[in-house]
Amino acid sequence: MRLLLFISIVLISYGSLYPFNFRDTGISLSWEIFFLTNPEISSSSFSNIAANIVLFIPYGFFGYLSTIIPRTPKTNLIAIIFLGLLLSYILQLLQILLPTRLSEWNDIVWNMIGLALGGLVAVISRNILLNSSLFFKSWLSPQGLLIGAWLAAILIPFVPSLSIDIIRENVKQLLTGRDFSYLLTFTQMAYWVTVAFLIESIVGKKRVRVIFPILLSLSLSAKLILVDNPLQIAHLLGAILSLLIWFPASELASKQTKLQSIILLLFMATILSGLFPFEIKTAAMAFHWIPFYGFLNGDMLHNSLILCEKIFIYGALIWIFVETGNSARVATIIIAIWLLLIEISQIFLGEHTPEITDPILAIIVSFIIFQIKPPKEIATHSSSPSEPKEQFFSEITWEIKWQKFALILASLALIISIAIYSLLALPNIPYNIKELFLYNGNFVVVYIFSLAILWTGISSYLSSHCANKHRFQSLALLGYIVLSGFVSLTLLKLSVSSESISDITGSSNMMWQVTGKKIWGDLGAKLFLTLNTPEMIAFIERIIRYLTLFTPLLLTIAIFNTLFIRVKDPSALIRKTGSLVLVSLPWFFLCKLVTFDYSSTDNLNELIARPGEYGLGGGGYLYLLMILIAFNVAFLSRATHSFLSISGILITILAIPAGWYLLNEGLVTDFHKYNQVYSGVDFLLGPDRRNLLPDSVLFVRWSILQVGLVVILTAGQRLASLLIAPSKKPLIDKSMDSTIC
């Protein structure tokens, strides 16, 4: 697998840097475009997006498998992801030196999505191999890979549309028979017959009678709703002919006869596709010795379709040759020479460009498909008495859990980043959101910010779990929470502007408070003046202000996590949770004191409501809002069966109006500033102070924000649970119940 990973890196680099015409002029402008602009996602064409995603799928697939297959040296999955990001970044930098390439941050984003998709496919494939029946395992074979390549070829770009206009146009093109081609009809028939034989080799004669017609029907039906890849009459006629040919041949012909017939069909298809219309060219064309010359020019979407089709054809030819009794090496050499002869003939015949690509592609495809173990070989290998039953894949150890954790974390962060990045491009978003990020909010910065949000859920779960193992659980929990706050602040420092952080936490005024207002008396003032280190004091103050603002949410979620632990003795659990709350109260009081009573930001001094009904100030309502969200997150995180899941969804829905009420009670309703009158909710959710939105719109925005926050924090908690193996030791020990600090 490491060899396949290396090959994928080489091919990615080759495709990204072709034609290697590096320059030394005009670099400064490209450099500025890459680093100083914030291109929108929509600025990239769909074909460019698809090409960048597909480019890194093999890297993600082979990269993940290289970390779990014991026959190769273990490679840390985090390193694989980091190296993929680094590879994409370096290639974008090198593309600055290429005059025919446009280097953009967005390309890195799409590359990482492709990496995540490849890893996801590898995870699914691994789980099927370990947990599914032999019927499903059989599809993870050379035949299954080739069928997948064919389906990709006919379904690219995988973008369905339920638009009546698009469907009507696709149906109209089918019924009118535009662009009908006998050649396309024949090749489609040959390819579908080959697919039928591949399916039969996997599932047998009986099941292929059901699976093949269903697969064919679904595939052609899907083309009716696809964008930029409509169903043509030749596709339909070729598929019907394949059914008419296959069903009688399946019953009457022997396996050897079917193999020879399919080889003949595919040879004829390659000749016709490569040399039609068999007209001698007026002038001989130059032979291109640069591999993949044709795929690296023109429409990338069309090139991807052709690439998948050729992978299917050449792979099927080689595999069928092997089935006739030839070795893989002999079959590969025969097909490569055959394709080379066709390419040489294209110098004088046909309409195609002669190049070395197809023979090389056949060799690469052959190498890949014969790296896949047939399912029977896997079963035999696993059942060997001298080897573990699942030797093909390593056991699920801590290392594997960590690798899964890292892969899912990277994928979730990508999803959140895309959502935020798309949000930034929308009109009328709050101006404080627009100005939130460093470097004009490029995608890398947004990705780090997404990790910071996920870290909140992850750290709350890990803190409560790790603290539960300590004798003095409450003190340990506070320690873990504070440590988590340092990590969160670091991630925010890498993604959010200092001004935005100061707008929330406040400026550093402790030196003035102590020495000027003497809030700590003459002794405190004398001590600060003696130290005479205002920069150091300001640095520490900024950290403390952030921790007192951030940690109450983590601590509240952690307490609810403890409350929702399943134990045999609920009374012990209640006592333990009560002890946690009592011991945590001083910390909550300290956080309230620093955040609200000694706040140093106008956002808190001016926008928080003054004490009103029940003597509860705006800060109290906001703390109740925090408790509501923490309860919602902890409950959803522990919802492991359908009843609790439904209850969690209902709680989330009911929490929306409750959260809206608490938010409005916690913030001022009429605030006068800069000759403008607005509420705290307007400031938080509206576009600016001048353009005020109706309450209904603000409520919708708050609903999206609250639900999004709950979902992300819950996802973080559930993700952290992947690292925690079920403990045989009870989480509540009566003997330790009295030792809680």
Summary of the structure (lengths in Angstrom):
residues: 741
radius of gyration: 31.6
end to end distance: 51.4
largest distance: 104.2
contacts: 2339
relative contact order: 0.07
helix: 71%
strand: 2%
